[in-house]
């Protein structure tokens, strides 16, 4: 599967809302960066109606800070529209998806098949969440944080501080 773009690099796109980014996401990016030449965290947004807690700019900034230790093997971008169209636009041949529980599989399988139908040249690679982080989800992190809980094993400290400010917590 080691296909490359015109520049000879294998680029993978890891799309999602990342609202907020957490250690489960960062683990997937780190592991993908060990497989592919470059991983792009592609932060999805809808310019007409984005129900995210954080703006796309805030999510991009948090993601950039969180993956800085990976150097030039990973970068952050934002996009609106289909992830498979974005992947094609940036010269990626792979979309990274993570699987946590069995319940993720059906949705991810359908999305993968649709992407393959739209852009047959782009593959989807699944990485399983690390056992210690398989339960982490941005939705749950926001909910638990809204009750004042700090989550040092689930989100980087700067992300937690932004989350607390956004939720008007002390």
Backbone as JSON Lines, residues from 0, in Angstrom:
{"i":0,"aa":"X","n":[0.81,-1.19,0.0],"ca":[0.0,0.0,0.0],"c":[0.86,1.26,0.0]}
{"i":1,"aa":"X","n":[2.13,1.17,0.11],"ca":[3.01,2.32,0.26],"c":[3.02,3.17,-1.01]}
{"i":2,"aa":"X","n":[1.92,3.86,-1.28],"ca":[1.84,4.77,-2.42],"c":[2.31,6.14,-1.99]}
{"i":3,"aa":"X","n":[2.82,6.88,-2.95],"ca":[3.33,8.21,-2.62],"c":[2.69,9.25,-3.52]}
{"i":4,"aa":"X","n":[2.8,10.51,-3.1],"ca":[2.32,11.61,-3.93],"c":[3.42,12.0,-4.91]}
{"i":5,"aa":"X","n":[3.21,13.06,-5.67],"ca":[4.18,13.49,-6.67],"c":[5.53,13.84,-6.05]}
{"i":6,"aa":"X","n":[5.53,14.26,-4.8],"ca":[6.77,14.6,-4.11],"c":[7.47,13.4,-3.5]}
{"i":7,"aa":"X","n":[6.93,12.21,-3.68],"ca":[7.54,11.0,-3.16],"c":[7.24,10.72,-1.69]}
{"i":8,"aa":"X","n":[6.32,11.47,-1.11],"ca":[5.97,11.28,0.3],"c":[4.63,10.57,0.42]}
{"i":9,"aa":"X","n":[4.52,9.75,1.44],"ca":[3.24,9.14,1.76],"c":[2.58,10.0,2.83]}
{"i":10,"aa":"X","n":[1.51,10.68,2.43],"ca":[0.81,11.59,3.32],"c":[-0.5,10.94,3.77]}
{"i":11,"aa":"X","n":[-0.75,11.0,5.06],"ca":[-1.99,10.49,5.64],"c":[-2.74,11.65,6.28]}
{"i":12,"aa":"X","n":[-4.05,11.63,6.15],"ca":[-4.91,12.64,6.76],"c":[-5.69,11.98,7.89]}
{"i":13,"aa":"X","n":[-5.69,12.62,9.04],"ca":[-6.47,12.16,10.19],"c":[-7.55,13.22,10.43]}
{"i":14,"aa":"X","n":[-8.74,13.02,9.85],"ca":[-9.79,14.02,9.96],"c":[-10.65,13.85,11.21]}
{"i":15,"aa":"X","n":[-11.2,14.95,11.67],"ca":[-12.12,14.92,12.81],"c":[-12.39,16.32,13.28]}
{"i":16,"aa":"X","n":[-13.28,16.44,14.26],"ca":[-13.58,17.76,14.8],"c":[-12.6,18.16,15.89]}
{"i":17,"aa":"X","n":[-12.05,17.21,16.62],"ca":[-11.04,17.48,17.65],"c":[-11.51,18.6,18.59]}
{"i":18,"aa":"X","n":[-12.68,18.39,19.18],"ca":[-13.32,19.42,20.0],"c":[-13.51,18.96,21.43]}
{"i":19,"aa":"X","n":[-12.46,18.9,22.24],"ca":[-11.07,19.26,21.99],"c":[-10.22,18.03,21.66]}
{"i":20,"aa":"X","n":[-8.99,18.3,21.24],"ca":[-8.03,17.23,21.04],"c":[-7.71,16.61,22.4]}
{"i":21,"aa":"X","n":[-7.48,15.31,22.43],"ca":[-7.14,14.63,23.69],"c":[-6.02,13.62,23.44]}
{"i":22,"aa":"X","n":[-5.55,12.99,24.51],"ca":[-4.41,12.08,24.39],"c":[-4.71,10.88,23.49]}
{"i":23,"aa":"X","n":[-5.96,10.48,23.36],"ca":[-6.3,9.41,22.43],"c":[-6.0,9.83,21.0]}
{"i":24,"aa":"X","n":[-6.38,11.06,20.64],"ca":[-6.06,11.59,19.32],"c":[-4.55,11.68,19.12]}
{"i":25,"aa":"X","n":[-3.87,12.22,20.1],"ca":[-2.43,12.43,20.01],"c":[-1.71,11.1,19.85]}
{"i":26,"aa":"X","n":[-2.18,10.07,20.54],"ca":[-1.59,8.74,20.42],"c":[-1.74,8.2,18.99]}
{"i":27,"aa":"X","n":[-2.91,8.39,18.4],"ca":[-3.13,7.94,17.02],"c":[-2.19,8.69,16.08]}
{"i":28,"aa":"X","n":[-2.06,9.99,16.25],"ca":[-1.17,10.78,15.39],"c":[0.28,10.31,15.55]}
{"i":29,"aa":"X","n":[0.71,10.11,16.78],"ca":[2.09,9.65,17.03],"c":[2.35,8.32,16.33]}
{"i":30,"aa":"X","n":[1.42,7.39,16.47],"ca":[1.58,6.07,15.87],"c":[1.52,6.14,14.35]}
{"i":31,"aa":"X","n":[0.62,6.97,13.81],"ca":[0.53,7.13,12.36],"c":[1.81,7.76,11.8]}
{"i":32,"aa":"X","n":[2.39,8.69,12.56],"ca":[3.64,9.34,12.12],"c":[4.8,8.36,12.06]}
{"i":33,"aa":"X","n":[4.7,7.23,12.75],"ca":[5.72,6.18,12.66],"c":[5.53,5.31,11.43]}
{"i":34,"aa":"X","n":[4.37,5.44,10.78],"ca":[4.07,4.62,9.6],"c":[4.19,5.43,8.31]}
{"i":35,"aa":"X","n":[3.71,6.68,8.33],"ca":[3.64,7.51,7.13],"c":[4.64,8.66,7.23]}
{"i":36,"aa":"X","n":[5.01,9.2,6.06],"ca":[5.99,10.3,6.04],"c":[5.45,11.55,6.71]}
{"i":37,"aa":"X","n":[4.17,11.8,6.51],"ca":[3.55,13.0,7.08],"c":[2.11,12.69,7.45]}
{"i":38,"aa":"X","n":[1.68,13.19,8.59],"ca":[0.29,13.05,9.03],"c":[-0.28,14.45,9.2]}
{"i":39,"aa":"X","n":[-1.42,14.66,8.58],"ca":[-2.11,15.95,8.71],"c":[-3.34,15.74,9.58]}
{"i":40,"aa":"X","n":[-3.36,16.42,10.72],"ca":[-4.58,16.46,11.52],"c":[-5.47,17.47,10.82]}
{"i":41,"aa":"X","n":[-6.55,16.99,10.25],"ca":[-7.44,17.84,9.47],"c":[-8.7,18.12,10.29]}
{"i":42,"aa":"X","n":[-8.79,19.33,10.78],"ca":[-9.89,19.7,11.67],"c":[-11.08,20.16,10.84]}
{"i":43,"aa":"X","n":[-12.14,19.39,10.96],"ca":[-13.35,19.64,10.18],"c":[-14.21,20.71,10.85]}
{"i":44,"aa":"X","n":[-14.79,21.55,10.0],"ca":[-15.73,22.55,10.5],"c":[-16.76,22.82,9.41]}
{"i":45,"aa":"X","n":[-17.89,23.3,9.84],"ca":[-18.96,23.69,8.93],"c":[-19.11,25.2,9.08]}
{"i":46,"aa":"X","n":[-18.75,25.96,8.03],"ca":[-18.8,27.42,8.16],"c":[-20.21,27.99,8.36]}
{"i":47,"aa":"X","n":[-21.22,27.21,8.06],"ca":[-22.6,27.68,8.18],"c":[-23.19,27.37,9.55]}
{"i":48,"aa":"X","n":[-22.78,26.26,10.11],"ca":[-23.31,25.89,11.42],"c":[-22.34,24.91,12.07]}
{"i":49,"aa":"X","n":[-21.52,25.42,12.96],"ca":[-20.54,24.57,13.64],"c":[-20.91,24.48,15.11]}
{"i":50,"aa":"X","n":[-21.47,23.35,15.56],"ca":[-21.9,23.23,16.96],"c":[-20.76,22.96,17.94]}
{"i":51,"aa":"X","n":[-19.52,23.07,17.49],"ca":[-18.39,22.78,18.35],"c":[-18.3,23.78,19.5]}
{"i":52,"aa":"X","n":[-17.77,23.32,20.63],"ca":[-17.54,24.19,21.78],"c":[-16.46,25.22,21.44]}
{"i":53,"aa":"X","n":[-15.4,24.77,20.8],"ca":[-14.28,25.64,20.45],"c":[-14.39,26.05,18.98]}
{"i":54,"aa":"X","n":[-13.96,27.25,18.67],"ca":[-13.91,27.67,17.27],"c":[-12.88,26.82,16.54]}
{"i":55,"aa":"X","n":[-12.96,26.81,15.23],"ca":[-11.98,26.04,14.47],"c":[-10.57,26.59,14.7]}
{"i":56,"aa":"X","n":[-10.44,27.89,14.86],"ca":[-9.13,28.48,15.12],"c":[-8.57,28.0,16.47]}
{"i":57,"aa":"X","n":[-9.44,27.94,17.48],"ca":[-8.99,27.45,18.79],"c":[-8.58,25.98,18.71]}
{"i":58,"aa":"X","n":[-9.35,25.18,17.98],"ca":[-9.03,23.76,17.83],"c":[-7.72,23.56,17.09]}
{"i":59,"aa":"X","n":[-7.48,24.38,16.06],"ca":[-6.22,24.3,15.33],"c":[-5.06,24.64,16.26]}
{"i":60,"aa":"X","n":[-5.19,25.7,17.03],"ca":[-4.13,26.12,17.95],"c":[-3.84,25.04,19.0]}
{"i":61,"aa":"X","n":[-4.89,24.48,19.6],"ca":[-4.69,23.42,20.61],"c":[-4.02,22.2,19.99]}
{"i":62,"aa":"X","n":[-4.43,21.84,18.79],"ca":[-3.83,20.68,18.13],"c":[-2.36,20.93,17.82]}
{"i":63,"aa":"X","n":[-2.06,22.13,17.32],"ca":[-0.65,22.45,17.01],"c":[0.22,22.37,18.26]}
{"i":64,"aa":"X","n":[-0.26,22.93,19.35],"ca":[0.5,22.86,20.6],"c":[0.68,21.41,21.05]}
{"i":65,"aa":"X","n":[-0.35,20.62,20.9],"ca":[-0.35,19.25,21.4],"c":[0.56,18.31,20.61]}
{"i":66,"aa":"X","n":[0.74,18.58,19.32],"ca":[1.58,17.69,18.5],"c":[2.96,18.26,18.23]}
{"i":67,"aa":"X","n":[3.27,19.41,18.79],"ca":[4.57,20.04,18.55],"c":[5.75,19.09,18.74]}
{"i":68,"aa":"X","n":[5.73,18.2,19.76],"ca":[6.87,17.3,19.93],"c":[7.12,16.35,18.75]}
{"i":69,"aa":"X","n":[6.15,16.19,17.87],"ca":[6.33,15.29,16.72],"c":[7.1,15.95,15.58]}
{"i":70,"aa":"X","n":[7.37,17.23,15.7],"ca":[8.14,17.93,14.67],"c":[7.43,17.97,13.34]}
{"i":71,"aa":"X","n":[8.21,17.83,12.26],"ca":[7.65,17.98,10.92],"c":[6.95,16.72,10.4]}
{"i":72,"aa":"X","n":[6.84,15.7,11.22],"ca":[6.13,14.48,10.8],"c":[4.61,14.66,10.88]}
{"i":73,"aa":"X","n":[4.15,15.68,11.59],"ca":[2.71,15.92,11.72],"c":[2.46,17.42,11.68]}
{"i":74,"aa":"X","n":[1.34,17.76,11.08],"ca":[0.93,19.17,11.04],"c":[-0.59,19.24,11.14]}
{"i":75,"aa":"X","n":[-1.08,20.46,11.31],"ca":[-2.51,20.68,11.52],"c":[-3.03,21.6,10.42]}
{"i":76,"aa":"X","n":[-4.22,21.28,9.96],"ca":[-4.9,22.1,8.96],"c":[-6.38,22.05,9.29]}
{"i":77,"aa":"X","n":[-7.16,22.87,8.62],"ca":[-8.61,22.84,8.8],"c":[-9.24,22.67,7.43]}
{"i":78,"aa":"X","n":[-10.45,22.14,7.41],"ca":[-11.15,21.97,6.15],"c":[-12.64,21.93,6.39]}
{"i":79,"aa":"X","n":[-13.36,22.2,5.33],"ca":[-14.81,22.09,5.34],"c":[-15.18,21.23,4.14]}
{"i":80,"aa":"X","n":[-16.12,20.33,4.32],"ca":[-16.53,19.46,3.22],"c":[-16.19,18.02,3.52]}
{"i":81,"aa":"X","n":[-16.03,17.24,2.48],"ca":[-15.75,15.81,2.63],"c":[-14.27,15.58,2.93]}
{"i":82,"aa":"X","n":[-14.0,14.72,3.88],"ca":[-12.61,14.44,4.23],"c":[-11.86,13.79,3.07]}
{"i":83,"aa":"X","n":[-12.55,12.97,2.28],"ca":[-11.89,12.31,1.15],"c":[-11.52,13.33,0.07]}
{"i":84,"aa":"X","n":[-12.31,14.35,-0.11],"ca":[-11.99,15.42,-1.06],"c":[-10.8,16.23,-0.56]}
{"i":85,"aa":"X","n":[-10.79,16.5,0.76],"ca":[-9.65,17.21,1.35],"c":[-8.38,16.39,1.17]}
{"i":86,"aa":"X","n":[-8.44,15.08,1.43],"ca":[-7.27,14.21,1.3],"c":[-6.71,14.28,-0.13]}
{"i":87,"aa":"X","n":[-7.59,14.21,-1.09],"ca":[-7.15,14.29,-2.48],"c":[-6.49,15.64,-2.76]}
{"i":88,"aa":"X","n":[-7.08,16.71,-2.26],"ca":[-6.59,18.07,-2.49],"c":[-5.16,18.26,-1.96]}
{"i":89,"aa":"X","n":[-4.83,17.62,-0.81],"ca":[-3.49,17.81,-0.22],"c":[-2.51,16.72,-0.64]}
{"i":90,"aa":"X","n":[-2.93,15.84,-1.54],"ca":[-2.02,14.82,-2.04],"c":[-1.86,13.61,-1.13]}
{"i":91,"aa":"X","n":[-2.82,13.39,-0.25],"ca":[-2.76,12.23,0.65],"c":[-3.32,11.0,-0.07]}
{"i":92,"aa":"X","n":[-2.78,9.85,0.27],"ca":[-3.3,8.6,-0.29],"c":[-3.96,7.75,0.79]}
{"i":93,"aa":"X","n":[-3.97,8.26,2.02],"ca":[-4.5,7.5,3.15],"c":[-5.31,8.42,4.06]}
{"i":94,"aa":"X","n":[-6.42,7.89,4.54],"ca":[-7.19,8.53,5.6],"c":[-7.05,7.63,6.83]}
{"i":95,"aa":"X","n":[-6.66,8.22,7.93],"ca":[-6.53,7.5,9.2],"c":[-7.84,7.63,9.96]}
{"i":96,"aa":"X","n":[-8.31,6.53,10.48],"ca":[-9.47,6.54,11.36],"c":[-9.1,5.7,12.59]}
{"i":97,"aa":"X","n":[-9.65,6.08,13.72],"ca":[-9.39,5.31,14.93],"c":[-10.65,4.57,15.34]}
{"i":98,"aa":"X","n":[-10.45,3.42,15.91],"ca":[-11.55,2.62,16.43],"c":[-11.35,2.44,17.92]}
{"i":99,"aa":"X","n":[-12.42,2.68,18.67],"ca":[-12.37,2.47,20.11],"c":[-13.15,1.21,20.44]}
{"i":100,"aa":"X","n":[-14.42,1.28,20.33],"ca":[-15.28,0.16,20.71],"c":[-15.91,-0.43,19.45]}
{"i":101,"aa":"X","n":[-16.5,-1.59,19.6],"ca":[-17.18,-2.26,18.49],"c":[-18.24,-1.35,17.9]}
{"i":102,"aa":"X","n":[-18.84,-0.51,18.72],"ca":[-19.9,0.38,18.24],"c":[-19.4,1.37,17.2]}
{"i":103,"aa":"X","n":[-18.11,1.69,17.19],"ca":[-17.54,2.58,16.19],"c":[-17.52,1.93,14.81]}
{"i":104,"aa":"X","n":[-17.41,0.61,14.79],"ca":[-17.11,-0.08,13.54],"c":[-18.16,0.13,12.46]}
{"i":105,"aa":"X","n":[-19.42,-0.01,12.76],"ca":[-20.45,0.07,11.72],"c":[-20.43,1.42,11.02]}
{"i":106,"aa":"X","n":[-20.4,2.49,11.8],"ca":[-20.35,3.83,11.21],"c":[-19.08,4.01,10.38]}
{"i":107,"aa":"X","n":[-17.94,3.63,10.93],"ca":[-16.67,3.79,10.23],"c":[-16.63,2.95,8.96]}
{"i":108,"aa":"X","n":[-17.18,1.75,9.0],"ca":[-17.21,0.89,7.83],"c":[-18.03,1.53,6.71]}
{"i":109,"aa":"X","n":[-19.2,2.06,7.05],"ca":[-20.04,2.72,6.05],"c":[-19.33,3.93,5.44]}
{"i":110,"aa":"X","n":[-18.71,4.74,6.3],"ca":[-18.01,5.92,5.82],"c":[-16.84,5.52,4.91]}
{"i":111,"aa":"X","n":[-16.12,4.48,5.29],"ca":[-15.0,4.0,4.48],"c":[-15.47,3.55,3.1]}
{"i":112,"aa":"X","n":[-16.57,2.84,3.06],"ca":[-17.1,2.36,1.78],"c":[-17.55,3.53,0.9]}
{"i":113,"aa":"X","n":[-18.17,4.53,1.49],"ca":[-18.58,5.7,0.72],"c":[-17.36,6.45,0.19]}
{"i":114,"aa":"X","n":[-16.35,6.62,1.05],"ca":[-15.13,7.29,0.61],"c":[-14.48,6.54,-0.54]}
{"i":115,"aa":"X","n":[-14.46,5.22,-0.45],"ca":[-13.87,4.39,-1.5],"c":[-14.65,4.53,-2.8]}
{"i":116,"aa":"X","n":[-15.96,4.65,-2.69],"ca":[-16.81,4.85,-3.85],"c":[-16.5,6.2,-4.52]}
{"i":117,"aa":"X","n":[-16.32,7.24,-3.7],"ca":[-16.08,8.59,-4.22],"c":[-14.67,8.73,-4.78]}
{"i":118,"aa":"X","n":[-13.67,8.26,-4.02],"ca":[-12.26,8.38,-4.41],"c":[-11.58,7.01,-4.24]}
{"i":119,"aa":"X","n":[-11.69,6.13,-5.25],"ca":[-11.13,4.78,-5.13],"c":[-9.63,4.74,-4.86]}
{"i":120,"aa":"X","n":[-8.9,5.81,-5.19],"ca":[-7.45,5.8,-5.01],"c":[-7.02,6.07,-3.57]}
{"i":121,"aa":"X","n":[-7.94,6.47,-2.71],"ca":[-7.58,6.8,-1.33],"c":[-8.01,5.67,-0.42]}
{"i":122,"aa":"X","n":[-7.05,5.15,0.33],"ca":[-7.29,4.05,1.26],"c":[-7.62,4.6,2.64]}
{"i":123,"aa":"X","n":[-8.31,3.81,3.42],"ca":[-8.55,4.13,4.82],"c":[-7.82,3.1,5.66]}
{"i":124,"aa":"X","n":[-7.08,3.59,6.64],"ca":[-6.35,2.72,7.56],"c":[-6.9,2.96,8.95]}
{"i":125,"aa":"X","n":[-7.25,1.87,9.63],"ca":[-7.78,1.96,10.98],"c":[-6.69,1.67,11.99]}
{"i":126,"aa":"X","n":[-6.6,2.51,13.0],"ca":[-5.72,2.26,14.14],"c":[-6.6,2.14,15.37]}
{"i":127,"aa":"X","n":[-6.38,1.1,16.12],"ca":[-7.16,0.91,17.34],"c":[-6.63,1.82,18.43]}
{"i":128,"aa":"X","n":[-7.54,2.37,19.18],"ca":[-7.17,3.21,20.32],"c":[-6.37,2.38,21.31]}
{"i":129,"aa":"X","n":[-5.42,3.0,21.95],"ca":[-4.65,2.31,22.99],"c":[-5.59,1.9,24.11]}
{"i":130,"aa":"X","n":[-5.36,0.73,24.71],"ca":[-6.26,0.25,25.77],"c":[-6.5,1.25,26.9]}
{"i":131,"aa":"X","n":[-5.47,1.98,27.28],"ca":[-5.63,2.93,28.39],"c":[-6.49,4.14,28.0]}
{"i":132,"aa":"X","n":[-6.7,4.34,26.7],"ca":[-7.42,5.53,26.24],"c":[-8.66,5.21,25.43]}
{"i":133,"aa":"X","n":[-9.02,3.94,25.3],"ca":[-10.1,3.56,24.39],"c":[-11.44,4.19,24.75]}
{"i":134,"aa":"X","n":[-11.64,4.57,25.98],"ca":[-12.92,5.15,26.41],"c":[-12.96,6.66,26.22]}
{"i":135,"aa":"X","n":[-11.82,7.27,25.92],"ca":[-11.8,8.73,25.83],"c":[-12.47,9.19,24.54]}
{"i":136,"aa":"X","n":[-13.29,10.21,24.7],"ca":[-13.99,10.82,23.58],"c":[-14.18,12.29,23.94]}
{"i":137,"aa":"X","n":[-14.04,13.15,22.96],"ca":[-14.18,14.58,23.21],"c":[-15.51,14.91,23.88]}
{"i":138,"aa":"X","n":[-16.57,14.25,23.43],"ca":[-17.91,14.5,23.99],"c":[-17.92,14.19,25.49]}
{"i":139,"aa":"X","n":[-17.35,13.07,25.89],"ca":[-17.32,12.7,27.31],"c":[-16.4,13.61,28.11]}
{"i":140,"aa":"X","n":[-15.29,13.96,27.52],"ca":[-14.35,14.86,28.2],"c":[-15.02,16.2,28.49]}
{"i":141,"aa":"X","n":[-15.74,16.76,27.52],"ca":[-16.43,18.03,27.74],"c":[-17.49,17.88,28.83]}
{"i":142,"aa":"X","n":[-18.21,16.78,28.8],"ca":[-19.27,16.58,29.8],"c":[-18.7,16.47,31.21]}
{"i":143,"aa":"X","n":[-17.68,15.65,31.38],"ca":[-17.08,15.46,32.7],"c":[-16.41,16.76,33.17]}
{"i":144,"aa":"X","n":[-15.73,17.44,32.26],"ca":[-15.08,18.71,32.62],"c":[-16.1,19.75,33.04]}
{"i":145,"aa":"X","n":[-17.29,19.7,32.46],"ca":[-18.32,20.69,32.81],"c":[-18.75,20.58,34.27]}
{"i":146,"aa":"X","n":[-18.48,19.45,34.9],"ca":[-18.79,19.26,36.32],"c":[-17.59,19.59,37.2]}
{"i":147,"aa":"X","n":[-16.57,20.18,36.59],"ca":[-15.41,20.65,37.36],"c":[-14.28,19.65,37.51]}
{"i":148,"aa":"X","n":[-14.4,18.5,36.9],"ca":[-13.34,17.49,37.01],"c":[-12.15,17.86,36.12]}
{"i":149,"aa":"X","n":[-10.97,17.67,36.66],"ca":[-9.75,17.83,35.87],"c":[-9.39,16.44,35.33]}
{"i":150,"aa":"X","n":[-8.86,16.39,34.14],"ca":[-8.61,15.12,33.48],"c":[-7.16,15.04,32.97]}
{"i":151,"aa":"X","n":[-6.19,15.04,33.89],"ca":[-4.79,15.13,33.47],"c":[-4.29,13.95,32.65]}
{"i":152,"aa":"X","n":[-4.93,12.8,32.75],"ca":[-4.51,11.64,31.97],"c":[-5.21,11.56,30.62]}
{"i":153,"aa":"X","n":[-6.14,12.5,30.36],"ca":[-6.91,12.44,29.12],"c":[-6.64,13.61,28.17]}
{"i":154,"aa":"X","n":[-6.29,14.77,28.71],"ca":[-6.01,15.92,27.86],"c":[-4.76,16.65,28.34]}
{"i":155,"aa":"X","n":[-4.01,17.24,27.4],"ca":[-2.85,18.04,27.82],"c":[-3.29,19.2,28.7]}
{"i":156,"aa":"X","n":[-2.44,19.6,29.62],"ca":[-2.77,20.67,30.57],"c":[-3.25,21.95,29.88]}
{"i":157,"aa":"X","n":[-2.6,22.42,28.81],"ca":[-3.1,23.64,28.16],"c":[-4.51,23.48,27.59]}
{"i":158,"aa":"X","n":[-4.83,22.29,27.11],"ca":[-6.18,22.03,26.6],"c":[-7.17,22.06,27.75]}
{"i":159,"aa":"X","n":[-6.8,21.47,28.88],"ca":[-7.69,21.45,30.04],"c":[-7.96,22.87,30.52]}
{"i":160,"aa":"X","n":[-6.94,23.71,30.53],"ca":[-7.13,25.09,30.98],"c":[-8.07,25.84,30.03]}
{"i":161,"aa":"X","n":[-7.91,25.65,28.76],"ca":[-8.82,26.28,27.8],"c":[-10.24,25.76,27.97]}
{"i":162,"aa":"X","n":[-10.35,24.48,28.22],"ca":[-11.66,23.87,28.42],"c":[-12.33,24.47,29.65]}
{"i":163,"aa":"X","n":[-11.6,24.61,30.72],"ca":[-12.15,25.19,31.95],"c":[-12.57,26.65,31.74]}
{"i":164,"aa":"X","n":[-11.76,27.41,31.01],"ca":[-12.14,28.81,30.71],"c":[-13.39,28.87,29.85]}
{"i":165,"aa":"X","n":[-13.45,28.01,28.85],"ca":[-14.59,28.01,27.93],"c":[-15.88,27.62,28.67]}
{"i":166,"aa":"X","n":[-15.75,26.74,29.67],"ca":[-16.91,26.3,30.44],"c":[-17.16,27.19,31.67]}
{"i":167,"aa":"X","n":[-16.37,28.27,31.81],"ca":[-16.49,29.21,32.94],"c":[-16.33,28.53,34.29]}
{"i":168,"aa":"X","n":[-15.3,27.67,34.38],"ca":[-14.99,26.98,35.63],"c":[-13.76,27.6,36.25]}
{"i":169,"aa":"X","n":[-13.64,27.48,37.56],"ca":[-12.45,28.02,38.26],"c":[-11.28,27.1,38.13]}
